[in-house]
Amino acid sequence: MIFISLGRFRKKPTSEMINQATKMLDDMRNNGIQLLGFYWTLGRYDTVLIFNAPSEKDAMKIAIDAAELVATETMLAFPREETTKLL
């Protein structure tokens, strides 16, 4: 399952926050989450995290773990090729 998580920093980023986020990403990888992309962005959201997780529960755990660093909005994403077959 592919998820897209949009994040807004809860406070100004610091070196300590970056280290926490790096550890969180390492923990994700160690727990079977495949990181597909991670970006800092301009505009309404500060970060975009794209990842592959086995279930919605795994995605929820990521959002809970990140809650002190960023406020997130996470969406389940479906490949275009799969969804156009439903038409």
MIDOSE-1310 file (N, C-alpha, C; in nm, 2 decimals, decimal comma, always signed):
residues 87
mifi	+0,08/-0,12/+0,00/+0,00/+0,00/+0,00/+0,09/+0,12/+0,00; +0,06/+0,22/-0,09/+0,14/+0,34/-0,10/+0,06/+0,45/-0,03; +0,14/+0,52/+0,05/+0,08/+0,64/+0,13/+0,16/+0,76/+0,10; +0,09/+0,88/+0,10/+0,15/+1,01/+0,09/+0,12/+1,08/+0,21
slgr	+0,22/+1,13/+0,28/+0,20/+1,20/+0,41/+0,25/+1,34/+0,39; +0,16/+1,44/+0,41/+0,20/+1,58/+0,40/+0,22/+1,63/+0,54; +0,33/+1,70/+0,57/+0,36/+1,75/+0,70/+0,38/+1,90/+0,71; +0,35/+1,95/+0,83/+0,38/+2,09/+0,87/+0,46/+2,09/+1,00
frkk	+0,57/+2,15/+1,00/+0,65/+2,16/+1,12/+0,57/+2,22/+1,23; +0,59/+2,16/+1,35/+0,52/+2,22/+1,47/+0,60/+2,34/+1,52; +0,73/+2,34/+1,49/+0,81/+2,46/+1,53/+0,92/+2,47/+1,43; +1,00/+2,57/+1,44/+1,11/+2,59/+1,35/+1,21/+2,47/+1,36
ptse	+1,25/+2,42/+1,24/+1,34/+2,30/+1,24/+1,47/+2,34/+1,31; +1,52/+2,24/+1,38/+1,66/+2,25/+1,44/+1,74/+2,13/+1,41; +1,86/+2,13/+1,43/+1,95/+2,01/+1,41/+1,90/+1,89/+1,49; +1,85/+1,92/+1,61/+1,80/+1,81/+1,69/+1,68/+1,74/+1,63
minq	+1,59/+1,83/+1,57/+1,47/+1,78/+1,50/+1,51/+1,69/+1,38; +1,61/+1,74/+1,31/+1,65/+1,67/+1,19/+1,71/+1,53/+1,23; +1,78/+1,53/+1,34/+1,84/+1,40/+1,39/+1,72/+1,31/+1,43; +1,62/+1,36/+1,50/+1,51/+1,28/+1,54/+1,44/+1,22/+1,41
atkm	+1,42/+1,31/+1,31/+1,35/+1,26/+1,19/+1,43/+1,16/+1,12; +1,57/+1,17/+1,12/+1,65/+1,07/+1,05/+1,64/+0,94/+1,12; +1,64/+0,94/+1,26/+1,62/+0,82/+1,34/+1,49/+0,75/+1,31; +1,38/+0,84/+1,30/+1,25/+0,79/+1,26/+1,25/+0,72/+1,13
lddm	+1,31/+0,78/+1,03/+1,32/+0,72/+0,89/+1,40/+0,59/+0,90; +1,51/+0,58/+0,97/+1,58/+0,46/+0,99/+1,50/+0,35/+1,06; +1,42/+0,39/+1,16/+1,33/+0,29/+1,23/+1,22/+0,24/+1,13; +1,17/+0,33/+1,05/+1,07/+0,29/+0,95/+1,13/+0,18/+0,86
rnng	+1,25/+0,20/+0,81/+1,31/+0,11/+0,72/+1,34/-0,03/+0,79; +1,38/-0,02/+0,91/+1,41/-0,14/+0,99/+1,28/-0,22/+1,02; +1,16/-0,15/+1,02/+1,04/-0,22/+1,04/+0,96/-0,25/+0,92; +1,03/-0,26/+0,81/+0,97/-0,31/+0,68/+0,89/-0,20/+0,60
iqll	+0,91/-0,08/+0,63/+0,85/+0,03/+0,56/+0,94/+0,07/+0,45; +0,90/+0,08/+0,33/+0,98/+0,12/+0,21/+0,96/+0,26/+0,19; +1,07/+0,34/+0,20/+1,07/+0,48/+0,18/+1,08/+0,51/+0,03; +0,98/+0,57/-0,03/+0,98/+0,59/-0,18/+1,03/+0,73/-0,21
gfyw	+1,01/+0,83/-0,12/+1,06/+0,96/-0,14/+1,03/+1,05/-0,02; +1,12/+1,14/+0,01/+1,10/+1,24/+0,12/+1,15/+1,37/+0,08; +1,06/+1,47/+0,08/+1,10/+1,60/+0,03/+1,06/+1,71/+0,13; +1,14/+1,82/+0,13/+1,10/+1,94/+0,19/+1,04/+2,03/+0,08
tlgr	+0,93/+2,10/+0,11/+0,85/+2,17/+0,01/+0,83/+2,31/+0,05; +0,79/+2,39/-0,05/+0,75/+2,53/-0,03/+0,60/+2,53/-0,04; +0,53/+2,62/+0,04/+0,39/+2,63/+0,02/+0,32/+2,59/+0,15; +0,20/+2,53/+0,14/+0,11/+2,50/+0,25/+0,17/+2,39/+0,34
ydtv	+0,25/+2,30/+0,28/+0,31/+2,19/+0,36/+0,46/+2,21/+0,35; +0,53/+2,16/+0,46/+0,67/+2,17/+0,47/+0,74/+2,04/+0,42; +0,67/+1,93/+0,43/+0,73/+1,80/+0,39/+0,63/+1,71/+0,32; +0,69/+1,63/+0,23/+0,61/+1,52/+0,17/+0,69/+1,39/+0,18
lifn	+0,62/+1,29/+0,24/+0,68/+1,16/+0,26/+0,60/+1,06/+0,18; +0,66/+0,99/+0,10/+0,59/+0,89/+0,02/+0,65/+0,75/+0,06; +0,57/+0,66/+0,10/+0,62/+0,53/+0,15/+0,52/+0,42/+0,12; +0,58/+0,30/+0,12/+0,50/+0,18/+0,10/+0,49/+0,10/+0,24
apse	+0,37/+0,08/+0,28/+0,36/+0,01/+0,41/+0,26/-0,11/+0,39; +0,27/-0,21/+0,48/+0,18/-0,33/+0,46/+0,03/-0,30/+0,49; +0,01/-0,20/+0,58/-0,13/-0,17/+0,62/-0,15/-0,03/+0,66; -0,28/+0,00/+0,68/-0,32/+0,14/+0,73/-0,27/+0,15/+0,88
kdam	-0,26/+0,04/+0,95/-0,22/+0,05/+1,09/-0,07/+0,09/+1,09; +0,01/+0,04/+1,00/+0,15/+0,08/+0,99/+0,17/+0,22/+0,96; +0,08/+0,27/+0,87/+0,08/+0,42/+0,83/+0,04/+0,50/+0,95; -0,06/+0,46/+1,03/-0,10/+0,53/+1,15/+0,01/+0,53/+1,25
kiai	+0,09/+0,43/+1,27/+0,20/+0,43/+1,36/+0,30/+0,53/+1,32; +0,33/+0,55/+1,19/+0,42/+0,65/+1,15/+0,37/+0,79/+1,18; +0,24/+0,81/+1,16/+0,19/+0,94/+1,19/+0,20/+0,97/+1,34; +0,17/+0,87/+1,42/+0,18/+0,89/+1,57/+0,32/+0,92/+1,61
daae	+0,41/+0,84/+1,56/+0,56/+0,86/+1,59/+0,61/+1,00/+1,55; +0,56/+1,05/+1,44/+0,60/+1,18/+1,39/+0,53/+1,30/+1,46; +0,43/+1,28/+1,54/+0,34/+1,38/+1,59/+0,41/+1,49/+1,66; +0,51/+1,47/+1,73/+0,58/+1,58/+1,81/+0,66/+1,67/+1,71
lvat	+0,70/+1,62/+1,60/+0,77/+1,70/+1,50/+0,69/+1,77/+1,40; +0,59/+1,70/+1,35/+0,51/+1,75/+1,24/+0,36/+1,72/+1,26; +0,27/+1,81/+1,21/+0,13/+1,77/+1,20/+0,12/+1,71/+1,06; +0,06/+1,60/+1,05/+0,05/+1,53/+0,92/-0,09/+1,51/+0,87
etml	-0,10/+1,50/+0,74/-0,22/+1,46/+0,67/-0,18/+1,35/+0,58; -0,23/+1,23/+0,60/-0,18/+1,11/+0,52/-0,29/+1,05/+0,44; -0,26/+1,02/+0,31/-0,35/+0,97/+0,22/-0,30/+0,84/+0,16; -0,40/+0,75/+0,13/-0,37/+0,62/+0,06/-0,37/+0,66/-0,08
afpr	-0,26/+0,61/-0,15/-0,25/+0,64/-0,30/-0,26/+0,51/-0,38; -0,33/+0,53/-0,49/-0,35/+0,41/-0,58/-0,29/+0,44/-0,71; -0,21/+0,35/-0,77/-0,15/+0,37/-0,90/-0,25/+0,40/-1,01; -0,22/+0,49/-1,09/-0,32/+0,53/-1,20/-0,36/+0,41/-1,29
eett	-0,26/+0,32/-1,31/-0,28/+0,20/-1,40/-0,39/+0,11/-1,34; -0,39/+0,10/-1,21/-0,49/+0,02/-1,14/-0,63/+0,08/-1,14; -0,63/+0,21/-1,11/-0,76/+0,28/-1,10/-0,83/+0,30/-1,23; -0,76/+0,32/-1,34/-0,82/+0,34/-1,47/-0,89/+0,21/-1,51
kll	-0,85/+0,09/-1,46/-0,91/-0,03/-1,49/-1,05/-0,04/-1,43; -1,08/+0,04/-1,33/-1,21/+0,04/-1,27/-1,32/+0,12/-1,35; -1,27/+0,20/-1,45/-1,37/+0,28/-1,52/-1,45/+0,19/-1,62
